[in-house]
Amino acid sequence: MNKWSYSLLVVAALYLAYRYRYRMAAFALRVPPLRKQLVRFALHIPPVRNALVSQMLRP
């Protein structure tokens, strides 16, 4: 594949990922093992973890 066709393929994939991002997220969250991995990944990000913990421990 030459550079132009590869670049066009990447741009098309990014466009489709952006356009259908909510459908992909809903699908990913429907699969229990994938949901578990996504939660683990999110909790390794300090700002996300701090926001979630602060909301859970609020009186």
C-alpha positions in Angstrom: 0.0 0.0 0.0 1.4 3.4 -0.8 1.4 6.4 1.5 -1.7 8.1 0.1 -3.9 5.1 0.3 -2.7 4.3 3.8 -3.3 7.9 4.9 -6.8 7.9 3.3 -7.6 4.6 5.1 -6.5 6.1 8.5 -8.5 9.2 7.9 -11.6 7.2 7.0 -11.2 5.0 10.1 -10.8 8.0 12.4 -13.9 9.6 10.9 -16.0 6.4 11.4 -14.7 6.0 14.9 -15.6 9.5 15.7 -19.0 9.3 14.1 -20.0 6.0 15.8 -18.2 6.5 19.1 -21.3 6.2 21.2 -22.4 3.0 19.5 -18.9 1.5 20.0 -18.9 2.6 23.7 -22.3 1.0 24.2 -21.2 -2.2 22.6 -18.0 -2.3 24.6 -19.8 -1.7 27.9 -22.3 -4.6 27.1 -19.5 -7.2 27.1 -18.7 -8.0 30.8 -14.9 -8.9 30.4 -14.3 -5.8 28.3 -16.3 -3.6 30.7 -14.1 -4.9 33.6 -10.9 -4.1 31.7 -12.2 -0.6 30.8 -13.0 0.1 34.4 -9.6 -1.1 35.5 -8.0 1.1 32.9 -10.0 4.1 33.9 -9.2 3.7 37.5 -5.5 3.8 36.8 -5.9 7.4 35.6 -5.5 9.6 38.7 -8.0 12.4 37.8 -10.7 9.9 36.9 -10.1 7.9 40.1 -10.0 11.0 42.3 -13.3 12.2 40.8 -15.0 8.9 41.3 -13.8 8.4 44.8 -14.7 11.9 45.9 -18.3 11.4 44.6 -18.6 8.0 46.2 -17.4 9.2 49.6 -19.6 12.4 49.6 -22.0 12.4 52.6 
